[in-house]
Amino acid sequence: MTTSQIPNAKRVRESAIARWLLILIALLFLTAFLVLPLASVLVEAFAKGWQTYLDSIRDPDALSAIRLTLLASGIAVSLNLLFGLSAAWAVSRFSFKGKNLLISLIDLPLAVSPVVSGLIFVLLFGLHGWFGKWLDSHNISILFAVPGIVLATLFVTFPFVARELIPFMQAQGTGEEEAALVLGASAWRIFLFVTLPNIRWSLLYGVILCSARAMGEFGAVSVVSGHIRGATNTLPLQVEILYNEYNFAAAFSVASLLSLIAVVTLSAKKIIEGKAGIQKGRA
Amino acid sequence: MGASFSAREISIPEAEQFGGVATRFARARRRSRFRLKKPGVLPGFGISLGFTVTYLSLIVFLPLSAILLKTATLHWAQFLETVASSRVMASYRLTFGASFVGASIDALFGFVIAWVLARYQFPGKRIADALVDLPFALPTAVAGIALTSLYAPNGWIGRYLHPLGIDVVFTRIGVVLALTFIGLPFVVRSVQPVIEDLGRDVEEVSASLGANAWQTFARVIFPAVLPALLTGFTLAFARALGEYGSVIFISGNMPMHTEITSLLIVSKLEQFDYAGATAIASVMLVSSFGLLLVINGLQARTRKFEDKQ
């Protein structure tokens, strides 16, 4: 039976007025909460003109923050990419006891708040921490130095690649790889020529999500960084310092770089979704 | 409960026609795949599982066990004194209260946004859909200063609210606002796929049985979406509990009034009070792990509903 045959078919659908009212509410909410904040970053960044904008970004402290952010997120994303691939391979290609537990444990860092994520590294590597005395006597600094920032970023962005890959590879099944194996391909060849081409979009999306979070992480990094200008400040920390000094134009200029990363992430998601039909609902 | 019952009754004929066979088929397939996979014919099992478990232990377990063991060394009286002091209690009230209000606002508007995105066509829909994820992608510190500048008494929105006597920046309203911002995508992305999967036919059946639009919504659609909505609400709430970056700029951080628990942990650390910071952190950690269990339960329920469809 089609809609038109039902006697009170009109009652099924909402009236046009209700429909447009709902659309209006949704768009107003999205504008007030999402569009305006994004727009305000750009407007405030250019409030004092291009010259101030460029000067704020070319400031030595800002440049060093950019370098540190790229370094820390580069290391964190590469290691977590390696982990994501290996975890997804183990979980989706084999069956073993405790597999579901392993999948749940991978998500654990998402349940730990950013500040607590930083705190655990203070407890490990701080002067009164487990390894603090030993590190101090060997003149190795982790906390309030670059290694601490890398570790905190690693922890916070830990699940991102694995979370994208695991459901995708599980849904794909093992058929193609088994066929390659039967045809005599080596392990490396199977991975490179069968698995990798199949998972490339999902992998790319995981890497983009992981990078965006790595570059933007604030709470955890703030706790372990020590806020040493030109040495242990990442971009988000640089934004905080400039803002707290009432140097708003500079703060928003640096913030605009981070917003750019966010916009690139969102666009990439849309494009990749179109390419691979990646499921919505996970991010 | 009565409402959810009627939803199930309507889908029974369908379930009997297709669901029975499909479920049996799926079960049989799952069983055969399991048998096929058991030996694990593909190479790389040892090395991939070994690396996964080692890396997980080093990056996640070792650090997390530090906080548990540190908490265990605290004296009970000292622990209680820290986590139940009036300033800390005030911060729990604010953090849990504002997170609850923020997640509720997200649940309400997130439902509308998900509905509109799943059901209607309108200009700018693709952009609106992409924008929903902005709070995931935008660094929290940037969100914090952007919201503060918008709602400051001279900001784009604040200048209209200020004459009305509504101050957002440096008040609890500001805390709720920031937590609403960061929680929105959790609700939309939980609810949207469920609404998309909800066939129009269910509504048509409901109408043909004499229900009007409101009854169809309240007794057919809403019960079906409810588990996903609760999941989204809980995800948003859990995220809000630990939020730091977006709140500290807009809240003004006044002790007993607009100081959130995350900030208290940071200020304890800045005073080198590791024991105090750990005590408060362990309370937050236990709450978020508790919520994680709730979320897992809810997601299992959502899946059960989807399987039934």
Interface residues (C-beta under 8 A of the other chain):
Chain A: M1 T3 I6 P7 N8 A9 R11 V12 R13 E14 R19 L22 I23 I25 A26 L27 F29 L30 A32 F33 L34 V35 L36 P37 L38 S40 V41 E44 L79 L82 F83 S86 A87 W89 A90 V91 R93 F94 S95 F96 L102 S104 L105 I106 L108 P109 A111 V112 S113 P114 V115 V116 L119 I120 F121 V122 L123 L124 G126 H128 G129 W130 L151 L154 F155 F158 G173 T174 E177 E178 L181 A187 I190 F191 L209 A212 M215 G216 E217 F218 G219 S222 V223 L235 P236 L237 V239 E240 Y243 F248 A251 F252 A255 L258 S259 I261 A262 V263 T265 L266 S267 K269 K270 Q279 K280 G281 R282 A283
Chain B: R33 F34 K37 K38 G40 V41 L42 P43 G44 F45 I47 S48 L49 F51 T52 V53 Y55 L56 I59 V60 L62 P63 L64 A66 I67 K70 F109 V112 I113 W115 V116 L117 Y120 F122 G124 R126 A128 D129 A130 L131 V132 D133 L134 P135 F136 A137 L138 P139 T140 A141 V142 A143 I145 A146 L147 S149 L150 G155 W156 I157 T180 F181 L184 P185 R189 S190 Q192 P193 R200 E203 E204 S206 A207 S208 G210 A211 N212 A213 T216 A238 L241 G242 E243 Y244 G245 F249 S262 I265 V266 L269 Y274 A277 T278 A281 M284 L285 S288 F289 L291 L292 N296
